[in-house]
Amino acid sequence: MGMALAWAASPSLLIRYTLLGMFNAVMPPISVYLSAQLVNKIANARIHATHFQDILPLILGLWATIIIQRSVGAYIGYGRNLYIRRVELEAERRLLAKAAKIDMGHFDNSDWYDRLSRARRDVSWRPGDLTWSVLGLSGNIVTIVLMAGLLASLHWLLVVLALAASFISLAIESRITSRLYKYFYKETPEERERQYIGDMFVQSRSIKEIRAFVLGDYLLGRHHNISEGLFKQRETIYRSGARISMLSGIVSGTILGLAYVFVAIRGIAGTIDPGGVVLVIGAFTAVSGTLGQITSTFVAVDQHTTFLDDYFSFLAIDPLLPVPADPRPIPSGTISDIVFDNVSFSYPGGNGPAVENLDLHIRSGELIALVGENGAGKSTLVKLLLRFYDVEKGTIRIGGVDIKDMDPEILRSRIGVLFQDYATYELSVKENIVMGWPYRDIEEERIAKALKDSRSEWLVKKLPNGLESKVGRLFEGGHDLSGGEWQRLALARIMYRDADIWILDEPTSSLDPEAESAIFAELKENLKGRIGIVISHRFSTVRIADRIAVISDGRVTELGNHEELLKAGNRYAELFELQAAGYR
């Protein structure tokens, strides 16, 4: 699977550097052979009256092989680095593409976060390193075959010794891989907690409270304790690995020494000429060294494929929400209604149902407000409507079509939503707005209207570069914004989206009451046949909604306009009077 990733990154580059590596691998055996011939020519010079011009071809041949090996090697080195970067980018792209599409239900499972952490930990370098190892393997095999042939031409025992040294090393060091993987798998939850605490110190949202509550020493102490505990475990594993590697070195070194003893005995006995001695030493050193590289490559490949199993298993996570083979489209044009019909749903691992037997009918062109206490199920209805989760019982229909029969992405393309914990994009003001729907050509008039409808024109005017001004402090030249200013940009984003269904979950919590009231009034005016759903705790503003649904314990307990609910004198009237009393 790792090489399939390398192939997908660039087939032409994979073939190019594999062939170049194999070509370059022929040079060392040629060099050893020519060196042996040169030594023999020099040794026999006096006997056979050899002249310099007789050995000149061998010298030129050695010169040519060195030039070719080093120049091609330099080209391969730089080229491979670029190609490996291409493989790493492809691996990262696949990871992010999977994360962008994965169902929201996975985010409720801590085990999923462990899997994500292991996948992200290794994707930054292992795919590239695996590709590098395998690319070098083809050249090593060519070298080893030719060098082994040279050794075999002198004595088969030399080939056996060289192979024995490498296979024993491979068998010994493969034990390290298994131990390392078990350790890294086991440490994942604690390592995630360590990184989480560390991230708190560099994030603006958390550092303010850490400073205000003087939590620095406490959190640093906790971070230190986790770090030291993990380090001691890793120290034990690495010391064990060092002992195993030292044993491997002793074994392979002893076998190499035996080979030199064999060569020395044969040389003294005169059964190997001087050139043969040079050939044996050069070839055996190259064979043992290359076999060592092959052994290291197999160990590295074993390690990489073992660790990358987490990466590929992450890519293979099955969707929780089935996409129909032949999805039904949402009716084009104005959407007639949204119907929640006897809907029940519980979050994975939650305590009881978040929504239970809920019925709600929202009509075309209607602005409906959802109110109720925290945890009543208001935001859950939004998540179900976006099909982040599937209902356990009942149906949700848009324009008469069950949303389970729709493609989730097409469904969401017809909805514009502003969450209570909206995203802040530390890019330009313009990019913050066009994120509402970046797949169309940027229209300046649409941006201007979005700013006007969200009452954010003044924000653009106060920034030095207008729409091109960067916001946030993450990048150079960025301008920090207040919570209310960020929220206005988020509102402009949903206005720019111009969707058929508008959902605003506490959309003005950071705004003053006057601005909130004006935005709600303009929102209602701008619906123009669309459906609007607003969640808010401020009763002074939701009163302008066409209807208000009171959600309690996952059900709609009251439904009507502001005057009707006040007249009924139930929970809505109580909550309204409580808020109103605060302004008297």
Summary of the structure (lengths in Angstrom):
residues: 584
radius of gyration: 35.2
end to end distance: 69.0
largest distance: 124.8
contacts: 1818
relative contact order: 0.08
helix: 66%
strand: 10%
